[in-house]
Amino acid sequence: MRYHISGIRALSLVATLCVAAPTHAVAQSAQAFSIQGSGLYIGFGGSAYSEMSSGAGFEGQLRYTSGAMSIGAGYQYTRHTMEGEEGHMNNSGAFIEPRYVFSTSSPTLAPYLSARLGLLRMSGIMPESSNGGTVNLGGGVLARLTSRANLDFGATYGYTRFSGGIAGSGSDLVLRAGLAIGLGG
């Protein structure tokens, strides 16, 4: 559980940023479709990740919102090193992410619960790449910037099972900070 202390520090930073968000607009997005780009930090645990470092990367997604429920689909990528090895490993793949946003009295902040289902590929310095499925649960806070833009601070914890060059299962803590832009009228 190498990521435990770093994860607590990162979640504290997320909470601080949310409190400091502007307070002049409604927290929920008015557009049905949005695009989002986010920075990611992933910490690993478990047999599949025993020699893998935590790593950073990005994700991009398209999201459809209908009331409090929304669903996103996208691609994620993070880069990692392995203990005792030169070079790096890439952890990438497609995902879907349903989300439920709670109504609050805040005009700028909206907490949410989310799940993520993904198909990942670990490749790089290993002679054989690995494929796996992942399931994550978590939540976060949307912070309203304008009528079309929200900051998204989230965290999920999940389980991944790989086969191939890196076989086995493992857990992951994913921290995300992103910007979502509403599309259309």
N, C-alpha and C positions, 0 to 999 in steps of 0.2 A: 504494500500500500504506500508506495513512494509518493503518490500524488495527494495524500491526505492534507498535509499542512499547506501546500501550494493551493489546493482547492479551497480551503477555508479562507486564505488570504484573498483569492480571486473573488469569492462570493461576497466578502466584506467590501471589496472595491465596487462590485456591482451595486450593492445596497447603497453605498455612499453616492454613486453617480445618479441613481434613481431619485434620491432625496434632493439632489441638486438640480434636477431637471426643471425646465421652464414651466410656468403655471398659467398659461393664457389660452389654452385650447382644449377641446374634448379629446379624451384618450383613445377612443375607438376610431379606426379608419373608416372613411365613408366610401371608399372605392372597393368594388368587388374583386378586382385583380391587383396584385402588387408584385414587385420584384424585390429581392433582398440579397444583399451581399454582407457576409459576416466574417470576422476573424474567429478562428477556433484554437483552442488549446485542449489537448487530450492527454490524460494520464491513464496508465494501464496497470492492471493487476491480473494474476492468474497464470496458468501454465503456458498458454499461447504467447504471452507477453513477458515471460520471465527475464529475458535479456533485452527487452525493448525499452528505450527511453521514452519519456513524455515528449510530445512534439506539438508544433504549431502549424497552422495552415489556414484554409479558407473554405467557404461554402457559398454557393449561389442557389437561389430557389425562386420559383414562381408560386404564388399563393392565391387561392380562391377563398374569399370570405363571404359567408352568408350568416349574418347575425353574429351570435357569440361563437359559432363554430367556424373553423377554417381548415383547409387542407393545403399543404405545401408539397411540392415535388422538386427535387434538386440533385445537386452533385456536391460531394465533399472531398477534400484532399488535405492530408497532413503528412509531414515528413519527420522521420525518426532515425535514431542511430541504434546500433546493437552493441552490447557490451563486448569488448575485445575485437571488434570488426572495423575495418576501414570502409568508409562510404555511408550510405543511408538507405532507409527503406521508405517506400511510399505506401500510405494507407488511403485508398480512394474508392469511391463508388457512388451509386445512386441511392436515393432514399425517398420515402414519403413520410410526411409529418402532420398528423391531425393535431389540432389545438383547440382548446376551449378557453375563451377569455371571460373573466368575471367582471360584472358591473360593480363599480365602486362610486363613492361620492367624489373622488378626485377627478378634476377636469383634465389631468395630464397623465396619470399613471393607471395602468390596467394589468393586474396579475393574470397569469394564465397557467394551465396545466397542458402538457404535451406528451406525445409518444413519438418514437421514431423507429421505423422499420427500414432496414437497409441491406443491400448486397455490397460487400466490400471485397477489395482485392489488395493483398499485401504483396508488393514486388520491390525489387531493388537488388541488394548485394547477395541475396540467397540465390542459389542456382535454380530453384524452382519457386514460382509464385504460389500464393495461397488464396483461396476464395472462401468467403464466409458470410454468414447471415448475422445480423445484429438487431437487437431489440433494446430500446432505451425508453425510460420514463423520466419525466422531470417537469420543469416549469420555468417561469421567468416573469419579467415585467416589461411591458411596452411603455415607452415614455414618448408622449406626443411632442413633436417639434413644430409641425405646421399641419394644415388640413390634409396634406399628402405625404408627410414624412413622419416616421416613428423610429426611435431607437429601440433595439431589442436586446435585452440582457437576459440570458438564460443559462441553465445548467441541466444536464441529464446524466443519469447513471444507468448503465446497461450491461448486457451480456452479449458476447460474440463467440461463435464457434467456427473455427477455421479447419480446412483440410488442405493438404498439399505440403509445400516446403515448411511452413509453420503450421503444425497440426495441434489441435487442442482447443480449449475454451479459455475465456478470460473476461474480465470486467473492464469497463472504461468509465471515466468521469470526463464529460465533455462540457467545456465552458465556452460560451458564445457571446460576442458583442457585435451587433450589426445595425445596418440602416436599411429600412424598408421604405420603398417609394410607391405610392398608389398610382395606378394607371387608369386612363380614361376619365369620364365625367362622373 
